[in-house]
Amino acid sequence: MRKAECLFCKIAGHDIPSDIVFEDDALIAFKDIHPKAPVHLLIIPKDHVMASVADMADDQQLLLGSLLHRAKILAEEQGIADMGYRLVFNVRKHGGQEVDHVHLHLLGGQPLGHMV
């Protein structure tokens, strides 16, 4: 199910143009419009299954695992796997989440420094 007012649902439905780097029946990955690194991709489920990781149901573990697996593949395809990359789930407002549609950031292509 997609939500009509959700920005990422509109991207997944091709209602808003984006620079898509991967798409299958369940997931879509596209370039962030405000990149924080030379490679900054967003990987999302096409359906609006949860607003954030905090809303994950027990039966959605495989879906989130598929986001992580796709990130690994995309990092290899983008040529950043050998030097390293960062994967980030921002969770809710204080965690920096701006769009209420679960999404995974893949960042790389330069040293990213230590955050924690």
C-alpha positions in Angstrom: 0.0 0.0 0.0 1.2 3.5 -0.8 0.1 6.7 0.9 -0.9 9.5 -1.5 0.7 12.2 0.6 4.1 10.4 1.2 7.0 11.8 -0.8 8.8 8.4 -0.9 5.6 6.7 -2.0 5.3 9.2 -4.9 8.9 8.4 -5.9 8.2 4.6 -5.7 5.2 5.1 -7.9 7.2 7.2 -10.4 4.9 10.2 -9.7 8.0 12.3 -8.8 11.1 12.0 -10.9 14.2 10.7 -9.2 17.6 9.3 -10.1 16.8 5.6 -9.6 19.8 3.3 -9.4 17.9 0.1 -8.5 14.3 -1.2 -8.6 12.6 -4.5 -8.2 9.1 -5.5 -7.0 9.7 -4.7 -3.4 12.5 -2.1 -3.2 13.7 1.0 -4.9 17.0 2.9 -4.5 17.6 6.4 -5.6 20.1 9.3 -5.2 19.5 11.7 -2.3 18.7 15.2 -3.6 20.8 16.7 -0.9 23.8 14.3 -0.8 26.1 14.3 2.2 28.8 12.3 0.4 29.8 11.6 -3.2 27.6 8.5 -3.0 24.4 9.0 -1.1 21.6 6.7 -1.9 18.2 6.0 -0.2 16.9 2.5 -0.2 13.2 2.1 0.6 10.5 -0.5 0.4 8.1 0.5 -2.4 5.1 0.0 -0.1 4.5 2.2 2.9 4.8 -0.6 5.4 6.1 1.5 8.4 7.1 5.0 9.2 10.4 4.1 10.8 12.4 1.3 12.2 10.7 2.0 15.6 7.4 0.9 14.0 8.7 -2.4 12.8 6.5 -5.5 13.5 8.1 -8.9 14.2 7.1 -10.1 10.7 9.0 -7.3 9.0 12.5 -8.5 9.9 13.1 -9.9 6.5 12.1 -6.7 4.8 14.6 -4.7 6.7 17.2 -7.4 6.1 16.6 -7.0 2.4 17.3 -3.3 2.6 20.7 -4.1 4.2 21.5 -6.7 1.7 20.6 -4.4 -1.2 22.8 -1.7 0.4 25.8 -4.1 0.3 25.2 -4.9 -3.4 24.8 -1.2 -4.2 28.0 -0.3 -2.4 29.8 -2.8 -4.5 28.2 -1.5 -7.7 29.0 2.1 -6.8 32.6 1.2 -6.2 32.7 2.1 -2.5 32.7 -1.3 -0.9 36.5 -1.8 -0.6 37.2 1.6 1.1 34.1 1.4 3.3 30.7 3.1 3.6 28.1 4.1 6.2 24.6 2.8 6.5 22.1 4.9 8.5 18.6 4.5 9.7 17.4 7.9 11.0 14.5 7.1 13.5 11.9 9.7 14.2 12.3 13.5 14.7 15.2 13.4 17.2 17.0 10.8 15.2 17.0 13.1 12.2 14.2 11.4 10.2 12.6 13.8 7.7 10.3 11.5 5.8 7.9 9.1 7.6 8.6 6.2 5.3 11.3 3.7 6.5 14.5 4.3 4.5 18.1 3.4 4.7 20.9 5.8 3.7 24.0 4.5 2.0 26.9 7.0 2.1 30.4 6.7 0.8 33.0 7.8 -1.6 35.0 9.8 0.9 36.2 9.5 4.5 33.1 10.0 6.7 34.8 10.3 10.1 33.7 8.9 13.4 30.2 9.7 14.7 30.1 7.4 17.8 
